[in-house]
Every structure is written in C-alpha cells, then in structure tokens.
Amino acid sequence: MTIRIEPMVAADAPRCAELERLLFAGDDPWSPEAFVEALAAGHHYLSARGGCSLIGYAGLARAGAEAEIHTLAVDPAHHRRGIGRALLRAVLDRAVGATVFLEVRTDNESAINLYRSEGFEVIGTRRRYYRPSGADAFTMCRQARQ
C-alpha cells in the first residue's frame, strides 16, 4: 500500500476523532470540532492516507522560535510500518529553526523510542497530565535544527 502524507482538511476531522476514541479512550480524546478549530487557527496538520482511507495524522503549532507537536496517531491496524515516523518527519519539516516540544505518556515506550530516534530528549515529567486516567507524561524537547 502506498502511503500519502498531505495537508489535513476539515472533512478529515470525523475520522481523526474516531481514531482518537480508539487510541486514547481513557484520556479525553479530541472531538471533530477540536481538529477543525486547530485547522482554523492555522496550525500545521497532516493526514496519512492509504488508498482512500485516513490511517494517521499529526499536528504542530509554531510560534516563532518554538513549536509544539499537538498530536500524532496511527490506526493500530497500520502500526509498525513507518507511518508515524513519516508523519513526525513531515511536521518537523515545518519546525526548521525552532525548538520543538511535545508531551507523551510515560508508559508509551514505542512513541518515546520514536521521538528519541528523531532527536528528542526527556526534559521533565508532568504528573497526572492526562485526564481522566491520571497518567503521567514526559515533556520532550528537540533543539532547533537548520
């Protein structure tokens, strides 16, 4: 299957919210409206498509010399195929020259390993960050790159 990474559009929001409910059920998954609002705010959001299906997404906000990865997710049926890495690299292309931050559950080893492999380091822990589960998050940072 060929994977295409392309700009997210508002019509993608329901499928993104569906994946959110599947992947982040215990942690206040985003609604379709949250994705539409992020797009309307001008943030950089991408969709990964396999054929006609949206199978992943990622979002980044940038303000000057800093950026934050808001979200990154891939349908579990498509895990371990490099889609998450492709999405991460694609949003990081918009963060050239910026220090990039993100939060990730402390028990999400596969995501932590992905982020570390792309130059992120743990800089702190946010206790009970995710609601309602109360799971902790690592704050990770990647220094600006040219």
SVG drawing of the C-alpha trace seen along z (x, -y; Angstrom):
<svg xmlns="http://www.w3.org/2000/svg" viewBox="-17 -34 38 38">
<polyline fill="none" stroke="black" stroke-width="0.4" points="0.0,0.0 1.3,-3.4 1.0,-6.0 0.5,-9.6 1.1,-12.4 -0.9,-15.5 -2.5,-18.5 -5.4,-17.7 -8.8,-19.2 -11.8,-19.8 -13.5,-16.8 -10.9,-14.6 -12.0,-15.6 -14.6,-12.9 -12.1,-10.1 -9.4,-11.7 -11.8,-11.8 -12.7,-8.2 -9.0,-7.2 -8.7,-9.4 -11.5,-7.4 -9.8,-4.2 -6.3,-5.1 -6.9,-7.5 -10.2,-6.3 -9.1,-6.8 -7.6,-10.2 -10.2,-12.7 -9.9,-12.1 -10.2,-15.1 -13.6,-15.7 -14.0,-16.5 -14.5,-20.2 -11.1,-20.2 -9.5,-19.3 -11.5,-21.8 -10.5,-24.5 -6.8,-23.6 -7.0,-23.9 -8.9,-27.2 -6.2,-28.5 -3.7,-28.0 -1.8,-25.1 0.1,-22.6 -1.9,-19.4 -1.3,-16.4 -3.1,-13.3 -1.6,-9.9 -3.7,-8.1 -3.5,-4.5 -5.7,-4.3 -8.8,-6.3 -8.6,-5.8 -7.2,-8.2 -4.9,-6.0 -3.0,-8.6 -2.5,-12.2 -0.1,-14.7 -0.4,-18.3 2.1,-21.0 1.8,-24.6 4.6,-27.0 5.2,-30.4 8.5,-32.0 11.5,-30.0 9.3,-27.4 6.9,-24.7 4.8,-22.1 3.6,-18.8 -0.1,-18.7 -0.8,-15.1 0.4,-12.2 -1.5,-9.0 -1.7,-6.0 -4.5,-3.4 -3.4,-0.3 -4.1,1.8 -1.2,-0.1 1.3,-0.3 5.0,0.6 5.1,-0.4 6.9,-3.7 3.8,-5.8 4.3,-7.5 7.9,-8.3 6.8,-9.7 4.2,-11.9 6.7,-13.1 9.3,-14.0 6.8,-15.8 5.6,-18.0 9.2,-18.6 9.9,-19.9 7.7,-22.9 9.7,-23.4 13.1,-24.1 14.9,-26.6 12.5,-26.1 12.9,-24.2 10.2,-21.6 8.3,-20.3 5.8,-17.5 4.1,-15.5 3.9,-11.7 2.6,-9.2 5.4,-7.8 4.2,-4.3 4.1,-4.7 7.5,-3.1 7.1,-2.9 6.3,-6.6 9.1,-7.6 11.6,-5.5 10.4,-7.1 10.8,-10.6 14.3,-9.8 15.3,-8.4 14.4,-11.7 16.5,-13.8 14.0,-14.4 15.1,-14.2 13.0,-14.0 13.3,-17.3 10.6,-16.7 7.6,-14.8 4.1,-16.2 2.4,-14.2 -1.3,-13.3 -1.2,-15.2 -3.7,-13.1 -7.3,-13.2 -9.3,-11.4 -6.8,-8.5 -4.3,-10.5 -1.4,-9.1 1.9,-10.9 3.5,-12.5 7.1,-13.2 7.8,-16.6 10.3,-16.0 12.3,-18.6 14.3,-18.7 16.7,-21.6 16.3,-23.8 17.8,-22.4 18.5,-24.3"/>
</svg>
